[in-house]
Amino acid sequence: MTEPTTGAALAAAPFAAVPGAVVDDEGLAHVGSPNGEQRALAAGRALAPLAARTVLTVSGPDRLTWLDSITSQALAGLAPGESTELLVLDPQGHIEHAASVVDDGERTWLIVDRARAASLAAWLTRMRFRLRVEVQDASDTHRVVGGTAAAIAPLRAAAVWHDPWPGVSGGGWGYAVTEPHPGAERDWSEAIVDTAEYDALAAAAASGAQPVAGHLAADALRVAAWRPRADREAGSEGDARTLPHEVDWLRTAVHLDKGCYRGQETVAKVHNLGHPPRRLVLLQLDGSDAVLPAVGAAVSLVPVAGDGDDAASAQIVGVVTSVARHHDEGPIALALVRRTTPVDAALVVATGDGAVAAAQEVIVPPEAGRTAAVPRLPRLSRRR
């Protein structure tokens, strides 16, 4: 194995001794059988060390009311052990950060994408003012392990977060209309463990006593569940303009009835009076052995006959945000496309081997938003 070059690769280093282990810049990628690892992970037989995830803590008596006031989620009354998630938005309502949240009665644990942890910690620290809160980066002392609730239960965890997706949390709103939701059967939790417990898990995996799965398996299950991730759906290829509505994140991460926070005005306007300019779709990619597109690959309409059949004639309507090879569905991807893209449009996705056909499954429908019943006033005729 080459020397680790990222924080995630360094965090995954203890698992390099697992037979068949492949470690990349996002951590443990797989241990030889990504499809088998997906099945084992979903069935609760395997655990996934999530080196690309890390931990921040917030302590102090004002922590919950303070987080409530600066993020999208209602947290003031969060009970110990209750799981939720929050977003930090910019003034225009775009997603800057996302965090999985659980409080133990003394401190609030935030599980975040490692690449964004330092900037989120710095922003939170700047926002303390005179309040009795303390923000700490626990990246050096704690790790994150994912799996079913039953699979992670034996771990000696400082805290456990149970993913609320795809349920609609209090004050939230779900745009996806498919029933049952593809994520309904996904049983997913994340345990926060100290480095000693993490190293013990790695040793058990290396000896064959504990099956593990790589991040490719965990991400494939996430994509199939239509579950957004900040580093992908709100950060692909430098895209920093994702609105929560576009990826159906009002469902679990936004409370529409709480007090003011940065970006709230845009959230309310788009939900009540407008439509999100883009919408998340799942793409079923053609060809079981096809080369997968890269995150950031262009999604285009199939050229109409007579318009030419070269790449220049294809109209780009979106971008791939996540991609995976699912054990049951085959190659799939999440993509953000223009709201006006027809739901029955034939699409193609750019890959290194040329364009690949993609069938679209609607997640956020084009009519999402505009939920307020605003009365239309009769137009007064001009007085003569």
C-alpha positions in Angstrom: 0.0 0.0 0.0 1.2 3.5 -0.8 1.7 6.0 2.0 -1.6 7.7 3.1 -2.0 11.1 1.5 -5.3 12.2 3.0 -6.8 12.3 6.5 -9.3 9.7 5.5 -6.5 7.3 4.2 -4.5 7.9 7.3 -7.6 7.1 9.5 -8.2 3.9 7.5 -4.6 2.7 7.9 -5.4 0.2 10.7 -7.6 -1.7 8.2 -4.8 -2.1 5.6 -4.0 -5.4 7.3 -7.4 -6.9 6.4 -7.0 -9.5 3.7 -7.9 -8.0 0.3 -8.0 -4.5 1.7 -7.8 -1.6 -0.8 -7.3 1.9 0.8 -7.8 5.0 -1.2 -8.1 8.7 -0.5 -11.6 8.2 1.1 -10.5 5.4 3.4 -11.1 1.6 3.1 -12.5 1.2 -0.4 -13.2 -2.5 -0.3 -11.8 -5.8 0.9 -12.1 -7.7 -2.4 -15.9 -8.0 -3.0 -17.8 -4.7 -3.1 -21.1 -6.5 -4.1 -20.8 -9.1 -1.4 -19.8 -6.4 1.1 -23.0 -4.5 0.3 -25.1 -7.6 1.0 -23.3 -8.2 4.3 -23.6 -4.6 5.3 -27.3 -4.4 4.6 -27.9 -7.7 6.4 -26.1 -6.6 9.5 -23.2 -9.0 9.2 -20.5 -6.4 8.4 -19.4 -3.0 9.7 -18.0 -0.2 7.6 -15.2 2.0 9.0 -16.1 5.5 7.6 -12.8 7.2 7.5 -14.2 10.0 5.3 -16.5 10.9 8.2 -15.3 12.6 11.4 -16.5 14.2 14.6 -16.9 17.6 16.1 -18.3 18.1 19.6 -20.1 21.1 21.1 -20.3 21.4 24.9 -21.7 23.9 27.3 -25.2 24.7 28.7 -26.1 26.9 25.7 -25.1 24.4 23.0 -28.6 23.3 21.8 -30.3 26.7 21.8 -27.2 28.1 20.1 -27.1 25.5 17.4 -30.8 26.0 16.9 -30.3 29.7 16.3 -27.6 29.3 13.6 -28.7 26.2 11.6 -31.7 24.8 9.7 -32.8 22.4 12.4 -34.9 22.8 15.6 -32.5 21.6 18.3 -33.5 23.5 21.4 -35.5 20.6 22.7 -33.4 17.7 21.4 -33.6 14.9 23.9 -30.5 12.9 24.9 -30.0 10.0 22.4 -32.3 11.5 19.8 -30.9 11.6 16.3 -31.4 14.3 13.7 -29.4 16.3 11.2 -28.7 20.0 10.4 -27.6 22.2 7.6 -25.5 25.3 7.6 -26.6 27.6 4.8 -25.1 30.7 3.2 -27.2 33.9 3.1 -28.7 32.8 -0.3 -29.8 29.4 1.1 -27.1 27.3 -0.4 -25.7 24.4 1.6 -22.3 25.0 3.1 -22.2 22.2 5.7 -24.3 19.2 6.9 -24.0 17.4 10.1 -25.6 14.3 11.7 -26.5 15.3 15.3 -26.9 13.4 18.5 -26.7 14.7 22.1 -25.7 12.7 25.1 -27.0 15.2 27.7 -23.6 16.8 28.2 -22.3 17.4 24.8 -23.6 17.4 21.2 -21.8 15.2 18.8 -21.7 16.2 15.1 -20.7 13.7 12.5 -19.5 15.5 9.4 -17.6 14.9 6.1 -13.9 15.0 7.0 -13.1 17.3 4.1 -15.4 20.0 5.6 -14.7 19.5 9.3 -12.1 22.1 9.8 -14.0 24.8 8.0 -17.2 24.0 9.9 -15.3 24.0 13.3 -13.8 27.4 12.4 -17.2 28.8 11.5 -18.9 27.5 14.6 -16.1 29.0 16.8 -16.5 32.4 15.2 -20.2 32.3 15.9 -19.9 31.7 19.7 -19.9 35.3 20.7 -20.5 35.4 24.5 -22.5 32.2 24.7 -21.4 29.3 27.0 -20.4 26.8 24.3 -17.1 25.2 23.3 -16.4 23.6 19.9 -13.8 20.9 19.6 -12.5 18.9 16.7 -12.4 15.2 17.8 -10.8 13.9 14.6 -7.7 12.8 16.4 -9.5 11.0 19.2 -12.6 9.5 17.6 -13.7 7.6 14.5 -17.0 6.7 12.8 -18.2 3.2 12.1 -21.4 2.5 10.1 -23.8 -0.4 9.8 -27.2 -1.5 10.8 -28.4 -0.6 14.3 -28.0 -4.2 15.5 -24.5 -4.5 13.9 -23.1 -1.5 15.7 -24.8 -2.2 19.1 -21.9 -4.3 20.5 -19.4 -1.5 19.9 -18.3 0.6 22.9 -19.5 3.9 21.5 -19.4 7.4 22.9 -22.6 8.1 20.9 -24.7 6.5 18.2 -26.6 8.3 15.5 -29.5 6.6 13.8 -30.2 7.9 10.3 -33.8 9.4 10.2 -33.8 9.2 6.4 -36.2 8.9 4.6 -38.8 9.7 7.3 -40.2 13.3 7.3 -39.0 14.9 10.6 -41.1 17.3 12.6 -41.3 20.6 10.7 -39.9 18.9 7.5 -41.3 18.3 4.1 -40.8 15.4 1.7 -40.9 16.1 -2.1 -40.3 12.6 -3.3 -43.7 11.0 -4.0 -42.7 7.4 -4.7 -44.2 4.9 -2.3 -42.6 3.0 -0.7 -39.6 5.3 -0.7 -36.5 3.3 -1.9 -34.7 4.3 1.4 -37.5 2.9 3.6 -35.8 -0.4 4.1 -32.3 1.0 4.6 -31.3 0.4 8.2 -28.3 2.7 8.9 -26.6 4.0 12.0 -23.2 5.5 12.7 -21.3 4.8 16.0 -18.7 7.3 17.3 -15.9 5.3 18.9 -12.5 6.2 20.3 -9.4 5.2 18.6 -8.8 2.2 20.9 -12.2 0.7 20.0 -11.5 1.5 16.3 -8.1 -0.3 16.4 -9.7 -3.3 18.1 -12.3 -3.5 15.3 -9.5 -3.4 12.7 -7.6 -6.2 14.5 -10.8 -8.3 14.6 -11.3 -7.7 10.9 -7.7 -8.6 10.1 -8.1 -11.9 12.0 -11.3 -12.7 10.2 -13.4 -12.4 13.4 -15.4 -9.4 12.2 -16.5 -8.9 8.6 -16.0 -5.4 7.3 -17.2 -3.5 4.2 -15.6 -0.6 2.4 -16.9 2.8 1.6 -17.9 1.7 -2.0 -20.4 -0.7 -0.4 -21.7 1.9 2.0 -22.1 4.5 -0.7 -23.9 2.2 -3.1 -26.5 1.6 -0.4 -26.8 5.3 0.2 -27.2 6.1 -3.5 -29.9 3.5 -4.0 -31.8 5.0 -1.0 -31.7 8.5 -2.7 -29.8 9.8 0.4 -27.9 13.1 -0.2 -24.4 13.7 1.2 -22.8 17.1 1.5 -19.5 16.2 -0.1 -21.4 14.9 -3.1 -24.8 16.5 -3.7 -23.7 19.8 -2.2 -20.1 19.8 -3.2 -19.5 18.0 -6.5 -16.8 19.5 -8.7 -16.8 22.7 -6.6 -20.6 23.2 -6.9 -21.5 25.3 -3.9 -25.0 26.3 -5.1 -27.2 23.4 -4.0 -30.4 24.3 -2.2 -31.9 21.8 0.3 -35.1 21.6 -1.8 -33.1 20.3 -4.8 -32.0 17.2 -3.1 -35.1 16.6 -0.9 -33.2 17.5 2.2 -36.2 19.4 3.7 -37.3 15.9 4.6 -34.8 15.4 7.5 -32.5 18.4 7.9 -34.8 21.5 7.8 -37.5 22.7 10.2 -39.8 25.0 8.2 -41.5 26.4 11.3 -38.6 27.4 13.5 -37.1 30.9 14.1 -34.7 32.8 11.9 -31.3 31.5 10.8 -29.0 32.3 7.9 -30.6 31.3 4.6 -34.1 30.9 6.0 -35.7 33.5 3.8 -34.6 31.6 0.6 -35.7 28.3 2.1 -39.2 29.7 2.8 -39.6 31.5 -0.5 -38.6 28.6 -2.7 -40.8 26.2 -0.7 -43.8 28.4 -0.5 -43.8 30.5 -3.6 -41.3 29.1 -6.1 -39.6 26.0 -7.4 -36.1 24.8 -6.9 -34.1 25.5 -10.1 -32.7 21.9 -10.2 -33.9 18.6 -9.1 -32.2 15.4 -7.9 -32.8 12.2 -10.0 -31.5 8.6 -9.9 -30.0 7.4 -13.1 -30.0 3.8 -14.1 -26.9 3.5 -16.2 -26.8 1.3 -19.2 -24.4 -1.7 -19.3 -23.5 -3.9 -16.3 -19.8 -3.8 -17.4 -19.7 -0.2 -18.5 -17.1 2.3 -17.1 -18.7 4.3 -14.4 -18.9 8.1 -15.0 -16.9 10.3 -12.7 -18.5 12.6 -10.2 -19.0 15.9 -12.1 -19.7 14.1 -15.4 -22.1 15.9 -17.7 -25.7 14.7 -18.1 -27.2 15.5 -21.5 -30.4 15.1 -23.5 -30.1 12.6 -26.3 -29.8 14.6 -29.5 -33.0 14.8 -31.6 -32.7 13.2 -35.0 -31.7 15.8 -37.5 -29.8 17.9 -34.9 -26.6 16.0 -35.4 -25.3 13.1 -33.4 -22.0 14.4 -32.2 -21.2 15.5 -28.7 -21.5 19.2 -29.6 -25.2 18.7 -30.4 -26.0 17.2 -27.0 -27.7 19.7 -24.6 -26.2 19.5 -21.2 -28.9 19.5 -18.5 -27.1 18.4 -15.4 -24.2 16.9 -13.6 -23.5 13.6 -11.8 -23.1 14.0 -8.1 -22.7 10.4 -6.8 -22.1 7.1 -8.6 -22.0 3.5 -7.6 -22.3 -0.1 -8.7 -25.1 -1.6 -6.7 -25.3 -5.3 -6.0 -28.9 -5.6 -7.3 -29.5 -2.5 -9.5 -26.2 -2.4 -11.3 -24.5 0.9 -12.2 -26.5 3.8 -10.7 -25.9 7.5 -10.1 -27.5 10.5 -8.5 -27.5 13.6 -10.6 -28.8 17.2 -10.4 -30.6 18.3 -13.5 -32.5 21.4 -14.6 -36.0 21.5 -13.2 -37.4 21.9 -16.8 -35.8 18.6 -18.0 -38.7 16.4 -19.1 -39.2 13.5 -16.7 -39.4 11.1 -19.6 -36.4 12.5 -21.5 -33.8 10.1 -22.8 -30.5 11.0 -21.2 -26.8 10.2 -21.7 -23.9 10.6 -19.3 -20.3 11.2 -20.3 -17.7 8.6 -19.4 -14.1 7.9 -20.4 -15.4 5.4 -22.9 -18.0 7.7 -24.4 -21.6 8.5 -23.7 -23.7 6.0 -21.7 -27.5 5.9 -21.8 -29.3 6.7 -18.6 -32.9 6.1 -17.5 -34.2 8.7 -15.2 -36.1 8.0 -11.9 -37.7 11.1 -10.5 -36.8 12.0 -6.9 -37.6 15.7 -6.7 -40.5 16.3 -9.1 -40.5 19.4 -11.3 -43.6 20.8 -9.5 -41.8 20.7 -6.1 -42.3 23.9 -4.1 -45.0 26.5 -4.4 -46.9 25.0 -1.5 -48.5 28.2 -0.2 -52.1 28.8 -1.2 -51.7 32.4 -2.2 -55.0 34.0 -3.3 -55.0 35.6 -6.7 -56.5 39.1 -6.5 -58.7 40.3 -9.3 -56.9 42.8 -11.6 -58.4 46.3 -11.1 -59.2 48.0 -14.4 -57.6 51.3 -14.9 -59.8 54.2 -13.9 -60.8 56.4 -16.8 
